[in-house]
Amino acid sequence: MSKKKIKQPQKDRGNKLTTPNDQQEISPEKAPPVFSLRYLKGEYCLTKCEKDDQVAFA
């Protein structure tokens, strides 16, 4: 039996798709936050928590 290697596909670019390495990295200062308290409303507001819970959160 002969040992033939399978040819690896090109990793640079396809016709319409690019690899994740081609994406520009955004600095943490310019990136939007992953989690924010800004949009909490209604029953999930921090002001609805008891004083002890508010102090523990801070």
C-alpha positions in Angstrom: 0.0 0.0 0.0 1.3 3.5 -0.8 1.0 6.2 1.8 -0.5 9.2 0.1 -1.0 12.4 2.1 -4.2 14.3 1.8 -3.6 17.7 0.4 -4.5 20.4 3.0 -6.8 23.2 1.8 -5.4 26.7 1.5 -5.8 28.6 4.8 -5.4 32.1 3.4 -8.7 33.0 1.6 -11.5 31.5 -0.3 -13.6 33.2 -3.0 -16.1 34.6 -0.5 -15.0 33.6 2.9 -12.1 34.7 5.0 -10.4 33.0 7.9 -10.8 34.4 11.4 -7.2 35.6 11.4 -8.2 38.2 8.7 -10.6 40.0 11.1 -9.3 43.1 12.7 -8.9 43.0 16.4 -10.7 45.6 18.4 -9.0 47.1 21.4 -10.8 46.5 24.7 -11.2 50.3 25.1 -13.2 50.5 21.9 -15.1 47.3 22.1 -18.7 47.3 23.5 -19.1 45.8 27.0 -20.0 42.2 27.2 -22.3 42.9 30.2 -23.8 46.3 31.2 -26.1 47.3 34.0 -27.2 50.3 31.9 -30.3 48.5 30.4 -31.7 46.9 33.5 -35.3 47.8 34.0 -38.3 47.0 36.0 -38.1 44.3 38.7 -34.4 43.6 37.8 -33.2 47.1 38.8 -30.5 47.4 41.4 -32.7 49.8 43.4 -35.2 47.0 43.9 -32.6 45.0 45.9 -32.4 45.1 49.6 -29.7 47.3 51.2 -27.5 44.4 52.1 -27.7 43.1 48.5 -26.8 46.5 47.1 -23.8 46.8 49.4 -22.7 43.3 48.4 -23.0 44.1 44.7 -20.8 47.2 45.1 
